[in-house]
Amino acid sequence: MTERQQERECVIFANKFENEIKNLYANSMNEVVDYNITFAECSQKWLERIKRDHSLRYYEMNITTVNWANEYLGQLKMRNITPLIIQEFFDKLDTLKRTITVVKIKPAIRDVMK
């Protein structure tokens, strides 16, 4: 193929890919997103969908996560959430590092316990 033919094929492929992604996304949306609702309301709708479409274990695991995120983002309207707010939320997550202490018993513990 010539360079021009390759370019044309790439454009055709990109358009086809874009249309497939749009169709996939459109088919997965059961409702129109309302950007005037709060993050808490949106996350509750998401949890309801998770409960319907996934396992109970996955749903229960996400309840805790969503409740925790709602403490920071819950009162904000979806249209007001900016990349800066999300970055601040991630920064807050980074400050909550856990310290894990591993205790190893000494080999002589059996003699001491006897």
C-alpha positions in Angstrom: 0.0 0.0 0.0 1.1 3.5 -0.6 1.4 6.0 2.2 -1.9 7.7 1.3 -3.7 4.3 1.2 -2.3 3.4 4.6 -3.5 6.8 5.9 -7.0 6.3 4.5 -7.2 2.7 6.0 -6.1 4.1 9.4 -8.8 6.7 9.3 -11.4 4.1 8.3 -10.2 1.8 11.1 -10.2 4.6 13.7 -13.8 5.7 12.7 -15.0 2.1 12.9 -13.4 1.6 16.3 -14.8 4.9 17.6 -18.3 3.9 16.5 -18.0 0.5 18.2 -16.9 2.1 21.4 -19.8 4.6 21.2 -22.3 1.8 20.6 -20.8 -0.3 23.5 -21.1 2.7 25.8 -24.6 3.6 24.7 -25.8 0.1 25.1 -24.4 -0.1 28.6 -26.2 3.0 29.8 -29.7 2.3 31.1 -30.4 5.8 32.1 -29.3 9.3 31.2 -26.8 10.8 33.6 -28.1 13.8 35.5 -25.1 16.0 36.4 -27.2 18.0 38.9 -27.3 15.2 41.4 -24.8 14.8 44.2 -22.0 12.3 44.2 -23.8 10.4 47.0 -27.0 10.0 44.9 -24.9 8.9 41.8 -22.9 6.4 43.9 -26.2 5.0 45.3 -27.5 4.4 41.8 -24.2 2.8 40.9 -24.4 0.5 44.0 -28.0 -0.5 43.0 -26.6 -1.5 39.5 -23.8 -3.4 41.1 -26.2 -5.3 43.4 -28.3 -6.3 40.4 -25.4 -7.2 38.0 -22.7 -8.7 40.2 -22.1 -11.0 43.2 -23.2 -10.2 46.7 -19.6 -10.3 47.8 -18.6 -7.6 45.3 -21.6 -5.5 46.2 -20.8 -5.7 50.0 -17.1 -4.9 49.3 -18.1 -1.7 47.5 -20.6 -0.5 50.1 -17.8 0.4 52.5 -15.8 2.0 49.7 -18.7 4.1 48.5 -19.6 5.2 52.0 -16.0 6.2 52.7 -15.8 8.2 49.4 -19.2 9.9 50.2 -17.7 11.3 53.4 -15.4 13.4 51.2 -17.3 13.8 47.9 -20.9 13.0 48.8 -22.2 16.5 49.1 -20.8 17.7 45.8 -22.9 17.9 42.7 -21.5 15.8 39.8 -21.1 18.9 37.6 -19.0 20.6 40.3 -16.4 17.8 40.7 -13.2 18.9 39.0 -9.9 17.2 38.4 -8.5 19.3 41.3 -11.1 17.9 43.7 -10.3 14.4 42.6 -6.6 15.0 43.0 -7.2 16.3 46.5 -9.2 13.1 47.3 -6.4 11.0 46.0 -3.9 13.0 48.1 -6.1 12.3 51.1 -6.0 8.6 50.2 -2.2 8.7 50.1 -2.0 10.1 53.6 -4.0 7.1 54.9 -1.2 4.6 54.5 -1.3 1.6 56.8 1.6 0.4 58.8 1.8 -3.4 58.9 3.9 -4.9 61.6 5.0 -8.5 61.3 5.9 -10.3 64.5 8.1 -13.3 64.1 8.6 -15.6 67.0 12.1 -16.6 68.0 13.2 -20.2 67.5 13.8 -20.6 71.3 10.1 -19.8 72.1 9.2 -23.5 72.5 11.9 -23.9 75.2 10.6 -20.8 77.0 7.0 -22.0 76.9 7.9 -25.4 78.2 
